[in-house]
Amino acid sequence: MTNGEMVLPMIVGTALLTFGIRYLPIVLLSGRRLRPLLKRFLQYLPIGILSALVAQSTFLRGGVLNTGISDYYLHGIIVALLLAVWTRSLAAVVFGGVALVGLLTFLGNW
């Protein structure tokens, strides 16, 4: 098979795998009482994973730690954190952080 012929099976396989990963815990854990420790762990798991992904994409690019003052992503994270504390609005946090990074990137490349 050529690379072009493998695209559709790869998309279908990825979709099934993603669906299975999300669907299996719902099916296996529905209707069961969970221990308080496990329930608390599962409650904080999504935000922990999201924080790890954001931190990695903010500070690591190409396997190199990037924390300089000229790092636009760092400015976006700081603004997003300030907006989160100030507004408590997810939309404001996302749009504010992305808008600042976009604006600084545009002005930096201009």
C-alpha positions as CSV (number, residue, x, y, z in Angstrom):
1,M,0.0,0.0,0.0
2,T,1.2,3.5,-0.7
3,N,1.0,6.4,1.7
4,G,-2.2,7.8,0.0
5,E,-4.0,4.4,0.5
6,M,-3.1,4.3,4.2
7,V,-4.7,7.7,5.0
8,L,-8.4,6.5,5.3
9,P,-7.5,3.4,7.4
10,M,-5.4,5.6,9.7
11,I,-8.2,8.1,10.2
12,V,-10.7,5.4,10.9
13,G,-8.3,3.6,13.3
14,T,-7.5,6.8,15.1
15,A,-11.2,7.7,15.4
16,L,-12.0,4.2,16.8
17,L,-9.1,4.3,19.3
18,T,-10.0,7.8,20.5
19,F,-13.7,6.9,20.9
20,G,-12.8,3.7,22.7
21,I,-10.5,5.5,25.2
22,R,-13.3,8.0,26.0
23,Y,-16.2,5.5,26.0
24,L,-14.7,2.6,27.9
25,P,-14.4,4.3,31.3
26,I,-18.0,5.6,31.0
27,V,-19.3,2.1,30.3
28,L,-17.1,0.4,32.9
29,L,-17.6,2.9,35.7
30,S,-21.3,3.8,35.2
31,G,-23.6,2.8,38.0
32,R,-20.8,2.0,40.4
33,R,-19.9,3.8,43.6
34,L,-16.3,4.9,43.6
35,R,-14.1,5.2,46.6
36,P,-13.7,8.9,47.7
37,L,-10.0,8.9,47.0
38,L,-10.5,7.5,43.4
39,K,-13.3,9.9,42.8
40,R,-11.2,12.9,43.9
41,F,-8.3,11.7,41.7
42,L,-10.5,11.3,38.7
43,Q,-12.0,14.8,39.3
44,Y,-8.6,16.5,39.1
45,L,-7.2,14.3,36.3
46,P,-8.5,16.4,33.3
47,I,-7.1,19.7,34.6
48,G,-3.8,18.0,35.5
49,I,-3.4,16.6,32.0
50,L,-4.4,20.0,30.4
51,S,-1.9,21.8,32.6
52,A,0.9,19.5,31.6
53,L,0.0,19.9,27.9
54,V,-0.1,23.7,28.2
55,A,3.2,23.9,30.2
56,Q,5.0,21.6,27.7
57,S,3.8,23.5,24.7
58,T,4.6,26.8,26.4
59,F,8.1,26.1,27.7
60,L,9.5,23.4,25.4
61,R,9.9,23.9,21.7
62,G,12.1,21.5,19.7
63,G,13.3,19.9,22.9
64,V,14.8,23.1,24.1
65,L,13.6,24.9,27.3
66,N,12.4,28.4,26.2
67,T,11.7,30.9,29.0
68,G,13.1,34.1,27.6
69,I,11.4,37.5,27.9
70,S,10.9,37.4,24.1
71,D,8.8,34.3,24.3
72,Y,5.3,35.2,23.2
73,Y,3.7,32.1,24.6
74,L,5.0,33.0,28.1
75,H,3.3,36.4,27.8
76,G,0.1,34.7,26.6
77,I,0.1,32.4,29.7
78,I,0.7,35.3,32.1
79,V,-2.2,37.2,30.5
80,A,-4.4,34.1,30.5
81,L,-3.7,33.6,34.2
82,L,-4.5,37.2,35.0
83,L,-7.7,37.0,33.0
84,A,-8.7,33.8,34.8
85,V,-8.3,35.4,38.2
86,W,-10.0,38.7,37.1
87,T,-12.9,37.4,35.0
88,R,-13.3,33.7,35.8
89,S,-14.5,33.3,32.2
90,L,-13.1,30.5,30.1
91,A,-13.9,32.4,26.9
92,A,-12.0,35.5,28.1
93,V,-9.0,33.4,29.1
94,V,-8.8,31.5,25.8
95,F,-9.5,34.5,23.5
96,G,-7.3,36.9,25.5
97,G,-4.3,34.6,25.6
98,V,-4.6,33.6,21.9
99,A,-5.2,37.2,20.9
100,L,-2.1,38.4,22.7
101,V,0.1,35.7,21.2
102,G,-1.3,36.4,17.8
103,L,-0.8,40.2,18.1
104,L,2.8,39.8,19.4
105,T,3.6,37.3,16.7
106,F,2.2,39.6,14.0
107,L,4.0,42.7,15.4
108,G,7.3,40.7,15.8
109,N,7.2,39.5,12.2
110,W,6.2,42.9,10.8
